[in-house]
Amino acid sequence: MINNLPLGHLKIAPGDLRSFIAFVDNSIRNQQKTYCVPLNLTKYVVSKKDPKLKKVIRAAGFVIADGIPICWLSKRLGYKGVRRITGIELAEALLAHSMSRGWRIFLLGSSAADVDLAIRYVKEKFGQPLIVGFHHGYFTDGEVNLLLAKINTLKPDILLLGLGMPQKEYFIDDYFDHLKASFLLPVGGAFDIWAQTKKRSNALIQKLGLEWLQRSIYNSSKARNILRYSFDFFKDYLFYR
C-alpha cells in the first residue's frame, strides 16, 4: 500500500524505487490493476485547467516526482520521503526486474522504427525482458478498438506508454477499464532515448534536475512554456496554504 500525500490540487507518493517496484509486483501478483503517473512542473500546472488530466492523476495508484520542482514543493509541505524518480528510471527498474518476476511487457508509442530500435536496446540492456508486443503511437481513433484487442489478446503485465502529454494520460483515462494489463506507466520520450534517436542530459545535469533547462535552450517555444509554467508553479510554492 502506498500512501499518496496531498500536493495542491494533486497528490504525490513518498518512497524509493524499491518500494514502488514492490508495490507493482504485489499489484501484478494479486491481479489488482493500477497505474502510475510521473509528475513534473508542466503537468502540475496544465492539470489545473485540464479537468481530465487532473482526474487521471488523482486516480493513479501512485504519483512519482518526475521533476525537481515537485520535490521542492513536497519539501515545502514537510514531506521528507518524496524523492525524484523519473518515469524512465522507474521503467528501466521494472525492465531490470522483469525476468525474475516473469512479467510480460507491451510497448505503445513513438514511431514504428523507433519502437523497434527501443526494443532491441532494452533486450540487450536489461537481460532479455519478455516484450510480448508493441505498437507505434500514430494510431487513429478508428484504430483504437483493434489496438485494444491486440493488447488484450497478449495480456501484458506492464504496459509502457511512450505517447506525448497529455495523450498518454488521456489514453489511461479513456481505456483503463477496457485494458487487460495489470500496470500502466506513461514514460514520455523514453522509447526515443532507448532507440538512441534522442539523448538524455549528462549525469550531472540529471542530478541537478536541470534537464528541462537544457531542453529549453534548444527549443524556443518550449522555453516560453517553461517560463510561463514556472511562474504559475512558484506562485503555488510561495503562497501554498
C-alpha positions, 0 to 999 in steps of 0.5 A: 500500500502506498500512501499518496500525500496531498500536493495542491490540487494533486497528490504525490507518493513518498518512497524509493524505487524499491518500494514502488517496484514492490508495490507493482509486483504485489499489484501484478501478483494479486491481479489488482490493476493500477497505474502510475503517473510521473509528475513534473512542473508542466503537468502540475500546472496544465492539470489545473485547467485540464479537468481530465488530466487532473482526474487521471492523476488523482486516480493513479495508484501512485504519483512519482516526482518526475521533476525537481520542482515537485520535490521542492514543493513536497519539501515545502509541505514537510514531506521528507520521503518524496524523492525524484524518480523519473518515469524512465528510471522507474521503467528501466527498474521494472525492465531490470526486474522483469525476468525474475518476476516473469512479467510480460511487457507491451510497448505503445508509442513513438514511431514504428522504427523507433519502437523497434530500435527501443526494443532491441536496446532494452533486450540487450540492456536489461537481460532479455525482458519478455516484450510480448508486443508493441505498437507505434503511437500514430494510431487513429481513433478508428484504430483504437478498438483493434489496438485494444484487442491486440493488447488484450489478446497478449495480456501484458503485465506492464504496459509502457506508454511512450505517447506525448502529454497529455495523450498518454494520460488521456489514453489511461483515462479513456481505456483503463477499464477496457485494458487487460494489463495489470500496470500502466506507466506513461514514460514520455520520450523514453522509447526515443532515448532507448532507440538512441534517436534522442539523448538524455542530459549528462549525469550531472545535469540529471542530478541537478534536475536541470534537464528541462533547462537544457531542453529549453535552450534548444527549443524556443517555444518550449522555453516560453512554456517553461517560463510561463509554467514556472511562474504559475508553479512558484506562485503555488510554492510561495503562497501554498496554504 
